[in-house]
Each structure stands twice: as structure tokens, then as C-alpha cells.
Amino acid sequence: MLIDGQQRVTTLCVLLNSIRYHVQAKDPDLAEELSEEYLINKRLSGNDRFKLLSGTYDRASYQQVLALETPQSDSANRIIRAFRWFNNELRKASLKPEQIKQLRDALIGRMTLISIVLDPDDNPYEVFESINSKGLSLTEAELIKNYLLMRIDSALHEQVFETYWNPLEKHLGDNLTEFIRHFEARRAKVVKVKEIYATVREQVRPPAQAPNNPQAVALDYLRELHQLHTYYRRFLDPSTEPDRFRRVHLQAINQLGITVVYPYLLNLYEYHAQGGLTDSELIECLQIIENLLVRRLLIGDGNQGLNKEMPNLHKA
């Protein structure tokens, strides 16, 4: 299980595969060596056939390039684009056989791998977090994803990722971290950007009465994130709001750019889904918030102090 470094390892494998593709006719021994040592377990089948099993989103593309297929049409998939780019660069370089082997040796022989063996009671995520502290910081959303998945049985990782987390990344993109901050802020508290991960970690700790069931708490949290992200997506892109009356007000709020009201909107939509607000009441609430924001802009207040006022409004 690669907690961090998936992109680097996948890129390395795609490059080794491109060298294999480049030399398969001229140097079949080298091509076979690269295949058997680093890419494919030829005596196994299914997913076990591949030494690197990429995430389900890229898996078909990765396995396609390992089959030495070169798609002719343009593709948005980065693995296919990388494979095609490496092939073009190798062809343009016109490397001699000894230069190809020098490239192979540089990729394989100059890489340092460190194995850290953990005791059964050690938390792999906490170890990763400590050794990564001086490296390039992960986003708060990436830290949260790793933390949640590490609390779930590895056999369920793929299913949980595809069901709950992948839609968040797909629909929210770079807004995912901010969504989690607003998700937490809806509980009537101010959450700073650099405190999101710590806030979530505190939130996902199992209760004292059930300390041995961290998976259930993490799953509940993921389900709630997944449910509310569908509403948040409408705030970011009001065209996805199915109700035309709500859509008009969301468009106005979105254009005003005052996102500090989003945690409160999450609560409104959640109440509505639970039957606590009627359709007309939700529309009236959106209209009032739009009205409030416009009036504040007109008198020069903008969003000043709203991050403290909105949680109090929620409490009331």
C-alpha cells in the first residue's frame, strides 16, 4: 500500500515500460529483463500479473500501456499521455544501445529505497506523517484521505475510495480542502485552513464507549462527507442545482463570491433533505441570504465578521 509516492512510482514504471517498448525489436533481452524484473509477473494472472497495481481510475490505462499498446487518439488520461510522450522523446533522442542501458541503470541503480518495518501495533499513517514532516507538504485533503483510509480495513480500501472519496475529488477538484473546512465549520466553529486536518482527526477519534472501532467512525464520517458534497457542488456550480428557483439564488450568491456562508448553506440543505425545511422555506432562506450579502456589499461591509456571525446564526 503506497501511502505517498504513487505518482512517482507510476511515472517510473511508465518510463521503464517506454524503454521496453523502444528496444523490444532491437534488444529483446533487455525488454524481457525490464518486463520480468520491474513490470509484469508473467506466471500470474488477473491483477496479480502487474507488479504495480494502480488505482481503479487509471488502472485500465496503465494496463493498456503495459500491453505495449499505443493509443492513436488523444486522451485526457495522464498515463497514456506520459507513455506517448516518453516514446516520442526516446525516438527523437536516437539513443545508442549503450546509452539506453545507461538510462536504464540511472533509473534503477541510482534510486534509493528505504524499508521501514513496523510492529503490529504501529500506525503506518503516523509513521508516514512524521517522516514526511520535512518534505513537500501534502494538502489538508490528502492528509485527511490517508488518515481516514488507514482506519479502514485494507480489504475495503478500494470499495470505500470509489464509493465515497473518489466522487469528492472528481466533483470538487481543488475545492476539496475548502469543502472539508466548510463541512467542519457548519458545526458552529471557526476552522482555519492549517487546522483542518487536526480538526478532522479529533472529530474521527472513536468515542470513549467504543475505542476499538475506528473503522465505523471513519466510515460514518466519509458517508456524511459524500452526502453533503453533492450540495456543496451546487454552490460552486449552480447549474447543477435541479430546482430552478433555488438555482437563481445560488447563482447570485456564487457571483457575489462570499463563500463564508457556505457552511450555513450546507446546514440548510441538510435540514431540507431531512424534512426540517419545506421547499418554499429553503428558497426563502436562500433569498434572505442573497439579500443580506447584497446589502452588506452596498454599505461596504462585504464579508467582514461573517465567519463569526454565521455560526451564531446557526446556533440560533
Helices and strands as residue ranges (DSSP letters): H 6-23, H 28-34, I 35-39, G 46-49, H 56-66, H 78-93, H 97-109, H 124-131, H 140-149, G 154-156, H 157-160, I 161-165, H 166-172, G 173-175, H 176-185, G 193-195, H 196-204, H 214-236, G 238-240, H 244-256, G 259-261, H 262-273, H 279-298, H 306-315
